[in-house]
Each structure stands twice: as structure tokens, then as C-alpha cells.
Amino acid sequence: MAASAPGARPSGGGRDPLGGALAAGGERGAGITHLLYLHGFRSSPQSFKAQRLQAWLAAHRPAVHWWCPQLPPSPRAAMGLVRAGTAGWPAASSAVLGSSLGGFYATAVAEATGWPSVLMNPAVDPARDLAAYVGELSAFHTPEQRFFFRSEYVDELRALSPAAITRPERYFAIIAKGDEVLDWREMTARYRGVKLRLLEGSDHALADFDEHLAHILEFLQLGG
């Protein structure tokens, strides 16, 4: 369940919006063997959603390779880390999940690889939304840890944004009308046509995550 070491990239890989090769999409296999979780802005692998899902996999699907890396503040560096760490993953049996900014990143990964993707209150336009956060910030789970969100990162986010959502059938989005950070109308408009679980309440962090876990596992064909 540890992070995979970067390996040789498969031939015929797709291109991500920042110009790096990623594994090519293909026909889906019998089940998911590799699962990537991308946390949100100022978050970490200590995210309770990531921890809850990892615990379930350890108990019920220990053979699934799980990776939830600590993403650097730079979007370009974050995608470079993901690109290197998943270079040897099987195209037909890998999937990605992401929450908030991680949902934006997961979309970029899905568009580049063809992997199925689970999005939880995904950021739609983080370049616009995070421009106000340029400066020194603290991490959520370790407030004593400070980092700089630089102005050039806004441009990196803008460059990363996919032009369109293709093959909506590969996406499952959980969107809360009670999200206090992001506009649920904007999220549903961006992900029109995807498998959608639209919540009347809840919140940005999905504090009621356990109520949605079975639906995530069903979409990834990991339940039962």
C-alpha cells in the first residue's frame, strides 16, 4: 500500500496539459488494481476521506495498490509527481479520486489517461478561486507547517485546465448543495452528463462521507 516508485512510461502514452506523458487509456479490465487519491488545497494524506477509504481497502481489498501523495503547492510540480509515481500503472485497471482542488487534478489525470474518476466537490476554476490566496499559508492538518502559494501557481492552474470533459461515463461526481466553499450549480454545469450524486445538504468536506462510500466502491467495482 506504499507509493509506487516511478518506472518506465508505457509506449503510446497520452499527453497531459503540461506536456508530460501519461499512461494511455484502454479497455477496462476485470477490476481496479491501482487507486490514486488526490487531496484538496492545504490538505494532505491525513484527509479523513482518504484515511477512511484507505482503511476500507486495507480491510477488504488489500491487493489494491493505494497511493495518496502529499501534493506540493505548485500545480506543475504536483502533476509531475503524479506523472512519475503512476508511470508504470496499468492503463486498464487504474482509477483516480480527488476532492476539491484534487478533483480538478483528478479531472486532468482522467482526461489524459482515460481512467475512471471519482470527484468530490471538485474545483471548477481554481485559477480564479485561489488567486486570492497568494502568499504564506498554513496546512490544515499541521498548522505549524507553512508554505507559499505563489502567483505563478495561478498560471499553472490555468494551463492545466482541460478544455472540455470528454467521455462523461468515466466520471462519478458527488456534489453537495451545502458546500460552503464552491458553487454546486457551477460544479454540476461543468460535469453535465456524468454519473452524479447530488446532495441536498452536506458540506465542502463531505463530513457525511461514510454515507457515500458504498456508491464510490460500486462505481469503481470494488464493493461487495
N, C-alpha and C positions, 0 to 999 in steps of 0.2 A: 504493500500500500504506500510505498515511498515514491517520491518523484522519479520519473524515468530519466535516464541520462540521455542527453542529445545524441542522436545517431545519424547515420547517413539518410539523406532525404530520398524518398521513393522517386523513381523517374516518372515523368508526366504529371508532376505536381502542379496545383493551381497557383495563382498569384494573389497575395493579399494586397490591400490598397496601398501598403507602404513598400511594395516591390519585393517582398521576400517569398520564397517558395514554400508552399504548404502542401500537405498530402492531398492527392486528388480524390474527389468524391467517387463513389461507385455504388454498385448494388448492395443493399443492406444484407448483412449476414444473419445468422440464426439468433444473435443476441448481442448486447453491448458487452464488450470486454474491457474497454478503456473509457474512463469518465473524467472529464476536466471541469472543475468548478472555478469560476472567476468572480471574486468578491467585488464589492462596491467601493466607491470613493471613500478614503480614510478608513476603510475596513481592513480585514485581514483573514487568514485561515481560521481565526478564532470565531468567525461569524457563526452564530448559533445554528443557522440553516445548514451551513457546510458541516458543522460538527454533528448535527442530527443525522444528516444523510450519510456521512462517513461511518457513523456508529451503526446505522442500519445495514450498510453494505458489509461491514466487518462481521456482523452477526449472521446475516442471511445470504450474502453473495461475496464471500471472501476472495473469490478468484478474480473479481473485477478490479482492475488496476485504477486506483483513485489518485488524482493529483489536484491539489488546491494550492497553487503557489502564492507566495507573498508578492503582489504586483508592485513594481516601482511606480513612483508618481508620474514619470514620463510615459505617455501612451505609446510612443515609438519603442521605448525600452520594454514596456510591458508586453507588447506584441512580439518583440524579438525574443523575449524569454519564453513565451508560449510557443513560438515557432520552433525554437531549439528543443524545448522539452517534449514536444509531441512529434518530432520529425520522424521517428520510427513507428509511430502508432498505425494500426491497421485502418485503412480508409473505410472499410465496410462494417466495422464494429466499434467505432468510437463515437462519442457524443459529448456535447458541451452544455453546461448550465451557467447562468450568470444572473446576478442580482444588481439592479440599478445600473451604475456605470459598467459593472461586469456583464449586464445584459446587453449593453451596447457593444462591448468587446466580443461577447459570445455571438452576436449577430455577424460581426465582421469575420469571425472564425467560420461560422456556418456558411456564409456566402463564399468563402474561399475554399472550403473543403467539401461541402455537401453533407456534413454531419448533421444529425438531428440536434435540435437545440431547445432547451427549456429556459424561458425568460421570466424573471420575477420582477415586476415593476421596472421594466427596462428603461433606461435613459434614452430619449429620442434625439435630443440635440445638446449633448454635454458641452460642446464648444461654447454655446450660448450660455448655458446654465452655470458653468464653472468659471467663466471669465471673472465673476465677482469674487472668486476665492483665491486669486493670485496672491501669493505671499506665504508667510510661515504658518503652518497648521500643525495640529496635534492629531495623532491616530486615535481612533475610537477606543480600541481595546487596551492600548498602552498610552495613556495621555501624556506620560513623561517623554514619549518619543516624538520628536519634532521633525518635520520635513518641509521642504519648499515646493510649492506648486508654482511653476514659473510661467511667465506669459507665453513663452514659445510652446508650452504644452497645449494651449488652446488651439494653435495652428495644427499641432499634431493630431488632435482630436478631429478637427475639421477634415484633414486629409484622410483620416481613417474611415469616415462615414460612408457606408455603402450607398450607391446611387438609388438602389431600389431593393425591395425584399422579393427575392425570387423563390419559386417552389415553396409556397407557404405551408404545404403539407408537412414539411420537415420541422416546423416550429410549434411549440406549445407555450402559450403565454398565460401567466397568472397576473392579473391586473386588479388592483384594489381601488374602488371608488373613494375609499377613505384615505388614500395616500396623501399625506400632508406635505410631500416634497414635490412630486411630479403630478402632472395633469392626466387623469385617466383617459380623458377624451383624446388627447394627443397621442397617448400610447396606443389606444385601440385603433385610431386612424392610421398610424404608422404600420401596425401589424394586422391590417384588414385581411381577412381570409384565412388566418391561422387558426389552429385549434385554440380556443380561448376559454379560460375560466375567469369570468368577470365577477368580482366580489362586491357586494353592496356596501360592506364596511371595511374592516381590517385596517391596515396602515402600511406605511412605506416599507417597514422591516418585515412585514408578514409575521407578526407575533403569533398568529394562529397557524404557523407553518405545518404543524402536525396534522391539521385538517386537510392539507393539500398533498401530503407526502404520497399517499396511495395513488393519486392522479398522476403525479410525476413518474412514479415507478411503472404505472400502467403504460404511459406514453413511451417510456424507454424499454418496455417489455422486460422489466426486472422484477415485477411483483409476483404474487402467488406464493 
